[in-house]
Amino acid sequence: MTVVPRRQLYLTALFILLVVLLLLVFISVSTYRNLNRERNAAMETVHRQALTLINALEAGARAGMMMQMAGKDAIGNLVHKIGRSDDVNYLCLVNAVGEVVHHSIPSIEGTRALW
């Protein structure tokens, strides 16, 4: 039976501990970078969807203005219709003063924006 010197056991245990700590650091950095990347991707997706919605509203308003909807408010009508969509929580148009001009919930129109 061979006896391993105590000093060699300490070095082996120390080496294993060092490798585990190094792997823990690598995994932590990788996880942080992945979370950051996913957060940025989610923000980009929401931003793209908002721009699409704004472009659709703008195109619909142009078409409504061209057709002269017999005295009806074309933009208000578009806001109400888009606001009924399941994918949209609410749609709000605010003027420079902060007053809600059009909202997908008609009772909120004419009030001040909460933000």
C-alpha positions in Angstrom: 0.0 0.0 0.0 1.4 3.4 -1.0 1.0 6.4 1.1 0.4 9.7 -0.7 2.1 12.6 1.0 -0.2 15.2 2.6 1.2 18.1 0.6 0.3 16.4 -2.7 -3.3 15.9 -1.4 -3.6 19.6 -0.6 -2.3 20.6 -4.0 -4.7 18.3 -5.8 -7.6 19.7 -3.7 -6.5 23.2 -4.3 -6.2 22.6 -8.0 -9.8 21.2 -8.2 -11.1 24.2 -6.2 -9.3 26.6 -8.5 -10.8 24.9 -11.6 -14.3 25.0 -10.1 -14.0 28.7 -9.3 -12.7 29.4 -12.8 -15.7 27.6 -14.3 -18.0 29.5 -12.0 -16.6 32.8 -13.2 -16.9 31.7 -16.9 -20.5 30.6 -16.4 -21.5 33.8 -14.6 -20.0 36.0 -17.3 -21.7 34.0 -20.0 -25.1 34.1 -18.2 -24.8 37.9 -17.7 -24.0 38.4 -21.4 -26.9 36.2 -22.5 -29.4 38.0 -20.3 -28.2 41.3 -21.5 -28.5 40.2 -25.2 -32.0 38.8 -24.6 -33.1 42.1 -22.9 -31.8 44.1 -25.9 -33.5 41.7 -28.4 -36.9 42.1 -26.5 -36.6 45.9 -26.5 -35.8 45.9 -30.2 -38.8 43.7 -31.0 -41.2 45.9 -29.0 -39.7 49.0 -30.7 -40.1 47.4 -34.1 -43.8 46.5 -33.4 -44.5 50.1 -32.2 -43.0 51.5 -35.3 -45.1 49.2 -37.4 -48.2 50.3 -35.5 -47.4 54.0 -36.0 -46.8 53.5 -39.7 -50.1 51.6 -40.1 -51.9 54.4 -38.2 -50.3 57.0 -40.4 -51.2 55.2 -43.6 -54.8 54.7 -42.5 -55.1 58.3 -41.5 -53.8 59.4 -45.0 -56.3 57.1 -46.7 -59.1 58.4 -44.5 -58.3 62.0 -45.2 -58.2 61.3 -48.9 -61.7 59.7 -48.7 -63.2 62.5 -46.6 -65.3 60.3 -44.3 -68.4 62.5 -44.4 -67.6 64.5 -41.3 -66.3 61.7 -39.2 -63.0 61.8 -37.4 -60.8 59.5 -39.5 -57.9 59.3 -37.0 -60.2 58.8 -34.0 -62.0 56.0 -35.9 -58.6 54.3 -36.7 -57.5 54.6 -33.0 -60.7 53.0 -31.8 -60.4 50.1 -34.3 -56.8 49.5 -33.7 -57.3 49.7 -29.9 -59.9 46.8 -30.1 -57.2 44.4 -31.4 -56.1 41.7 -29.0 -52.4 42.5 -29.6 -52.8 46.1 -28.5 -53.4 47.1 -24.9 -54.2 50.6 -25.7 -53.5 53.3 -28.2 -53.1 56.9 -27.2 -52.4 60.1 -29.2 -51.2 63.1 -27.1 -50.8 66.7 -28.2 -47.8 68.9 -27.3 -49.5 70.2 -24.2 -50.0 66.6 -22.8 -53.7 66.4 -23.4 -55.1 63.0 -24.7 -56.5 63.8 -28.2 -57.5 60.2 -29.1 -57.5 57.1 -27.1 -58.7 53.5 -27.7 -60.9 54.0 -24.6 -63.1 57.0 -25.5 -63.8 58.1 -21.9 -60.1 59.0 -21.5 -60.1 61.4 -24.4 -59.7 65.1 -23.3 -57.9 64.2 -20.0 -54.2 64.9 -19.3 -51.7 62.1 -20.0 -50.5 60.4 -16.8 -46.9 60.4 -17.7 
